[in-house]
Amino acid sequence: MQSVETSNIKRGKKPKASKADIAFYTLLAILISIFTIVLLFLLLWGLMTSLKSKNDFEQNGPISFPFIDWGNWDNPYASNNELLHLSNYGLIFKNFVFTQLNSSWYVGDELVSHYAENIGFFDMLINTLIYAGVGGLIFSVAPAVTAYLTSKYKYKLSTVINVVFTLMLSIPIVGALPSELTWLRQLGIYDSLWGNFLRFFSGAGMYYFVYYAFFSSISDAYREAAEIDGANDFVVMLKIYFPMAIKTIGTVFLIQFIALWNDWQTSMLYLPTHPTLARAVYEMSLTKSDMGTGLEKYLLQATPCKITASMMLAVPITVIFIIFRNKLMGNVSMGGLKE
């Protein structure tokens, strides 16, 4: 009787953490807290700097609140208009314009030229939304389809695909860019959004292995039960397995959307006449920028305006993450089988 009571007491106790575990998790919590504070500080500093004038930033330093002179509204060293009227943001909206973009290349002996002019803020916003939205969807779904097929259908080709995708991640293919550009130009799909999206359909990448591990961990009994009820392979994938992976797919989509939203290199290399907002921010960071004219061009080269442009990219992404953080960061639960 005493042994039974003793076992019940032991069963109700939680195992004590060792001193090494306590020290490790304490250190980990401190490092994560410091990292979070640094990120929040940079975001708040960027927002604060975007509300300062050029003279205020240079006179009072980068680590200071915007100076407001209530007695003299025309004080050139105050940030009255920048803080209360958001004049920096208005300046960016007005001058985020590519007056002229052109790109020329040869297809055989034929010269092909693309030309665009007066591409404003809203044009670049549409390009960015299409590029990041459609691209993020492809990057999140294509690897899921490939991983599902290779994990649930054990053919020799599945092994070959796994090996090839592993090599693609392990071996840097430095010389692929020139050949890829030549290939796109020869096919006539260079400098087009849909032609650029075709590059995303490889189904490879790091998230292929994430999906592969996920689908491999799910029992095949789901598929067997559905096949008994008359479901085909397509229905099994879309209505049984993919709903289980919807949180993972959503998380990958968010990560890829953020990455593509901030991607300026692809726009310069593959979409020379379809600029995105990230590319415009990059152009502003250059010493010799083609944006703006006269005094406005001078102001656009100041740090507060450059930070303002960066904040216009960062704020929408931050809002999206805050809205969807609970849905996308939840744990994936699996169940439903009766053993």
C-alpha positions as CSV (number, residue, x, y, z in Angstrom):
1,M,0.0,0.0,0.0
2,Q,2.8,2.4,0.9
3,S,4.6,1.6,-2.4
4,V,1.5,2.5,-4.3
5,E,1.2,5.8,-2.5
6,T,4.8,6.5,-3.1
7,S,4.5,5.8,-6.8
8,N,1.5,8.1,-7.0
9,I,3.4,10.9,-5.4
10,K,6.3,10.4,-7.7
11,R,4.0,10.3,-10.7
12,G,2.5,13.6,-9.7
13,K,5.8,15.4,-9.4
14,K,7.4,17.2,-12.3
15,P,11.0,16.3,-13.0
16,K,13.4,18.9,-11.7
17,A,15.5,20.8,-14.2
18,S,19.2,20.5,-13.8
19,K,21.4,23.5,-13.1
20,A,22.9,23.2,-16.6
21,D,19.4,23.4,-18.2
22,I,18.4,26.4,-16.0
23,A,21.6,28.2,-17.0
24,F,21.2,27.4,-20.7
25,Y,17.5,28.5,-20.9
26,T,18.3,31.6,-18.8
27,L,21.1,32.6,-21.2
28,L,18.9,31.8,-24.2
29,A,16.1,34.0,-22.8
30,I,18.5,36.9,-22.2
31,L,19.9,36.6,-25.8
32,I,16.4,36.5,-27.3
33,S,15.4,39.5,-25.2
34,I,18.4,41.5,-26.3
35,F,17.8,40.6,-30.0
36,T,14.1,41.6,-29.7
37,I,15.0,44.9,-28.0
38,V,17.5,45.7,-30.8
39,L,15.0,45.0,-33.5
40,L,12.3,47.1,-31.8
41,F,14.8,49.9,-31.2
42,L,15.7,49.9,-34.9
43,L,12.1,50.0,-36.0
44,L,11.2,52.8,-33.5
45,W,14.4,54.7,-34.5
46,G,13.5,54.5,-38.1
47,L,9.9,55.7,-37.5
48,M,11.3,58.6,-35.3
49,T,13.9,59.6,-38.0
50,S,11.4,59.6,-40.7
51,L,9.5,62.3,-38.9
52,K,12.6,64.6,-38.7
53,S,13.9,67.3,-41.0
54,K,17.3,67.2,-42.6
55,N,18.5,70.1,-40.5
56,D,17.1,68.7,-37.3
57,F,18.7,65.3,-37.9
58,E,22.1,66.9,-38.5
59,Q,22.0,69.5,-35.7
60,N,20.5,67.4,-32.9
61,G,22.0,64.0,-33.9
62,P,20.5,60.7,-35.0
63,I,19.4,59.7,-31.4
64,S,16.9,62.4,-30.6
65,F,13.2,63.0,-30.8
66,P,11.9,65.3,-33.5
67,F,12.3,69.0,-32.4
68,I,9.1,71.0,-32.5
69,D,9.3,74.8,-32.3
70,W,5.8,75.9,-31.4
71,G,6.8,79.6,-31.2
72,N,8.3,79.8,-34.7
73,W,6.6,77.5,-37.3
74,D,9.1,78.5,-40.0
75,N,12.2,77.5,-38.0
76,P,14.4,75.7,-40.5
77,Y,16.0,73.6,-37.8
78,A,12.7,72.3,-36.5
79,S,10.7,69.3,-37.7
80,N,7.2,70.9,-37.5
81,N,6.1,69.9,-41.0
82,E,7.8,66.6,-40.9
83,L,6.1,65.5,-37.7
84,L,2.7,67.1,-37.9
85,H,2.1,67.1,-41.6
86,L,4.2,64.0,-42.5
87,S,6.0,66.1,-45.2
88,N,8.7,63.5,-45.7
89,Y,6.2,60.8,-46.6
90,G,4.5,63.3,-49.0
91,L,7.9,64.0,-50.6
92,I,8.5,60.3,-51.1
93,F,5.0,59.7,-52.6
94,K,5.6,62.6,-55.0
95,N,9.1,61.8,-56.1
96,F,9.1,58.0,-56.2
97,V,9.2,58.2,-60.0
98,F,11.3,56.6,-62.6
99,T,11.1,59.1,-65.4
100,Q,12.7,56.7,-67.9
101,L,13.7,53.1,-68.0
102,N,15.0,51.2,-70.9
103,S,16.7,47.8,-71.6
104,S,18.1,46.4,-74.8
105,W,19.5,43.0,-75.7
106,Y,20.1,40.8,-78.7
107,V,18.2,37.7,-79.7
108,G,20.4,36.3,-82.4
109,D,21.0,39.2,-84.7
110,E,17.9,41.1,-83.7
111,L,18.0,43.9,-81.2
112,V,15.1,43.9,-78.7
113,S,14.4,47.0,-76.7
114,H,11.9,47.6,-73.8
115,Y,11.1,51.1,-72.7
116,A,9.0,52.6,-69.9
117,E,8.6,56.1,-68.6
118,N,7.0,58.0,-65.7
119,I,6.6,55.0,-63.4
120,G,5.2,56.4,-60.2
121,F,4.7,55.1,-56.7
122,F,1.4,53.4,-57.3
123,D,2.7,51.7,-60.4
124,M,5.6,50.3,-58.4
125,L,3.2,49.3,-55.6
126,I,1.2,47.2,-58.0
127,N,4.3,45.6,-59.4
128,T,5.5,44.9,-55.8
129,L,2.2,43.3,-54.8
130,I,2.0,41.2,-57.9
131,Y,5.6,40.1,-57.6
132,A,5.6,39.4,-53.9
133,G,2.0,37.9,-53.8
134,V,2.2,35.6,-56.8
135,G,5.9,34.8,-56.2
136,G,5.2,34.0,-52.5
137,L,2.3,31.7,-53.5
138,I,4.5,29.8,-56.0
139,F,7.4,29.5,-53.5
140,S,5.1,28.1,-50.8
141,V,3.0,25.7,-52.9
142,A,5.4,24.4,-55.6
143,P,7.8,22.8,-53.0
144,A,4.8,21.4,-51.1
145,V,3.5,19.6,-54.2
146,T,7.0,18.2,-55.1
147,A,7.6,17.1,-51.5
148,Y,4.2,15.4,-51.2
149,L,4.9,13.4,-54.4
150,T,8.4,12.3,-53.5
151,S,7.4,11.4,-49.9
152,K,4.2,9.5,-50.6
153,Y,5.2,7.8,-53.9
154,K,8.3,5.7,-53.5
155,Y,9.7,5.5,-57.0
156,K,13.4,5.6,-58.1
157,L,12.7,9.1,-59.6
158,S,11.8,10.3,-56.1
159,T,15.2,9.3,-54.8
160,V,16.8,11.1,-57.8
161,I,14.9,14.3,-57.1
162,N,15.9,14.2,-53.5
163,V,19.6,13.9,-54.5
164,V,19.4,16.6,-57.1
165,F,17.6,19.0,-54.7
166,T,20.2,18.3,-52.0
167,L,23.1,19.0,-54.5
168,M,21.4,22.2,-55.5
169,L,21.5,23.5,-51.9
170,S,25.0,22.2,-51.3
171,I,26.9,23.2,-54.5
172,P,26.8,27.0,-55.4
173,I,26.1,27.3,-59.1
174,V,28.0,30.5,-59.8
175,G,27.7,30.4,-63.5
176,A,24.0,29.9,-63.7
177,L,23.0,33.6,-63.9
178,P,24.4,34.5,-67.4
179,S,23.0,31.3,-68.9
180,E,19.6,31.9,-67.2
181,L,19.4,35.4,-68.6
182,T,20.3,34.2,-72.0
183,W,17.7,31.5,-71.9
184,L,14.9,33.9,-70.8
185,R,15.9,36.3,-73.6
186,Q,15.9,33.6,-76.2
187,L,12.5,32.5,-75.2
188,G,11.1,36.0,-75.3
189,I,10.0,36.1,-71.7
190,Y,12.7,38.3,-70.2
191,D,11.5,41.5,-68.6
192,S,8.0,40.2,-68.0
193,L,6.3,39.3,-64.7
194,W,4.9,36.0,-65.9
195,G,8.2,35.0,-67.4
196,N,9.9,35.8,-64.1
197,F,7.4,33.6,-62.3
198,L,8.3,30.6,-64.4
199,R,11.7,30.6,-62.7
200,F,10.0,30.0,-59.4
201,F,8.4,26.7,-60.3
202,S,11.4,24.4,-59.7
203,G,9.9,23.1,-56.4
204,A,13.4,23.0,-54.9
205,G,14.9,24.9,-52.0
206,M,15.1,24.6,-48.3
207,Y,11.3,24.4,-47.8
208,Y,11.1,21.4,-49.9
209,F,12.9,19.4,-47.1
210,V,10.6,21.0,-44.5
211,Y,7.5,19.8,-46.4
212,Y,9.2,16.4,-47.1
213,A,9.7,15.8,-43.4
214,F,6.2,17.0,-42.6
215,F,4.4,14.7,-45.2
216,S,6.7,11.8,-44.3
217,S,5.5,12.0,-40.7
218,I,1.9,11.6,-41.6
219,S,0.5,8.1,-41.8
220,D,-0.4,6.6,-45.2
221,A,-3.6,5.3,-43.6
222,Y,-5.3,8.6,-44.5
223,R,-4.7,7.9,-48.2
224,E,-5.7,4.3,-47.9
225,A,-9.0,5.1,-46.3
226,A,-9.7,7.8,-48.9
227,E,-8.9,5.4,-51.7
228,I,-11.3,2.9,-50.3
229,D,-14.0,5.5,-50.5
230,G,-13.2,6.2,-54.1
231,A,-11.0,9.3,-53.9
232,N,-8.3,9.7,-56.6
233,D,-4.7,10.8,-56.0
234,F,-5.5,14.4,-56.8
235,V,-8.4,14.6,-54.2
236,V,-6.3,12.9,-51.6
237,M,-3.5,15.5,-52.0
238,L,-5.8,18.6,-52.0
239,K,-8.5,17.6,-49.6
240,I,-6.6,15.4,-47.0
241,Y,-2.9,16.2,-46.9
242,F,-2.7,19.8,-47.9
243,P,-5.3,21.0,-45.3
244,M,-3.0,19.4,-42.6
245,A,-0.1,21.4,-44.0
246,I,-2.0,24.7,-44.4
247,K,-0.3,26.4,-41.4
248,T,3.1,25.4,-42.7
249,I,2.2,26.6,-46.2
250,G,0.9,29.9,-44.7
251,T,4.1,30.5,-42.7
252,V,6.3,29.8,-45.7
253,F,4.1,32.2,-47.8
254,L,4.6,34.9,-45.2
255,I,8.3,34.4,-45.1
256,Q,8.6,34.4,-48.9
257,F,6.3,37.4,-49.3
258,I,8.5,39.4,-46.9
259,A,11.7,38.3,-48.8
260,L,10.2,39.2,-52.2
261,W,8.8,42.5,-50.9
262,N,12.3,43.6,-50.0
263,D,14.0,42.1,-53.0
264,W,15.5,44.7,-55.3
265,Q,18.1,42.6,-57.1
266,T,15.6,40.5,-59.1
267,S,13.8,43.7,-60.3
268,M,17.1,45.1,-61.6
269,L,18.3,41.8,-63.3
270,Y,15.1,40.2,-64.6
271,L,12.5,43.1,-64.6
272,P,14.4,46.2,-65.7
273,T,11.3,48.1,-66.9
274,H,9.0,46.8,-64.1
275,P,10.5,48.4,-61.0
276,T,9.3,47.6,-57.5
277,L,9.3,49.7,-54.3
278,A,12.4,47.9,-53.0
279,R,14.3,48.9,-56.1
280,A,13.2,52.5,-55.8
281,V,14.5,52.5,-52.2
282,Y,17.8,51.1,-53.4
283,E,18.1,53.8,-56.1
284,M,17.5,56.4,-53.4
285,S,20.4,54.9,-51.3
286,L,22.9,55.6,-54.2
287,T,25.0,58.7,-54.1
288,K,23.9,59.7,-57.6
289,S,20.2,59.0,-57.9
290,D,17.9,60.0,-60.7
291,M,14.9,60.6,-58.5
292,G,13.6,64.1,-57.9
293,T,14.7,67.5,-59.3
294,G,16.1,70.7,-57.8
295,L,15.6,71.1,-54.0
296,E,13.6,67.9,-53.8
297,K,16.4,65.9,-55.2
298,Y,18.7,67.4,-52.5
299,L,16.2,66.5,-49.8
300,L,15.8,62.9,-51.1
301,Q,19.5,62.3,-50.6
302,A,19.2,63.2,-46.9
303,T,19.1,60.4,-44.3
304,P,15.5,61.2,-43.0
305,C,14.0,60.8,-46.5
306,K,16.0,57.6,-47.1
307,I,14.7,56.2,-43.8
308,T,11.2,57.3,-44.7
309,A,11.3,55.3,-47.9
310,S,12.6,52.3,-45.9
311,M,9.8,52.7,-43.4
312,M,7.2,52.7,-46.2
313,L,8.4,49.2,-47.0
314,A,8.8,48.0,-43.4
315,V,5.4,49.2,-41.9
316,P,3.1,47.1,-44.2
317,I,5.1,43.9,-43.5
318,T,5.0,44.6,-39.8
319,V,1.3,45.1,-39.8
320,I,0.7,41.9,-41.8
321,F,2.8,39.9,-39.3
322,I,1.0,41.4,-36.3
323,I,-2.4,40.5,-37.8
324,F,-1.6,36.9,-38.8
325,R,1.0,36.0,-36.1
326,N,-1.4,33.7,-34.1
327,K,-2.6,31.8,-37.2
328,L,0.8,31.4,-38.8
329,M,2.9,30.7,-35.7
330,G,0.5,28.0,-34.3
331,N,1.5,24.4,-33.9
332,V,0.6,21.9,-36.5
333,S,-1.7,19.2,-35.1
334,M,-2.3,15.9,-36.7
335,G,-4.9,13.4,-35.8
336,G,-8.2,11.7,-36.9
337,L,-7.2,8.1,-37.2
338,K,-8.7,5.4,-35.2
339,E,-6.1,2.8,-34.4
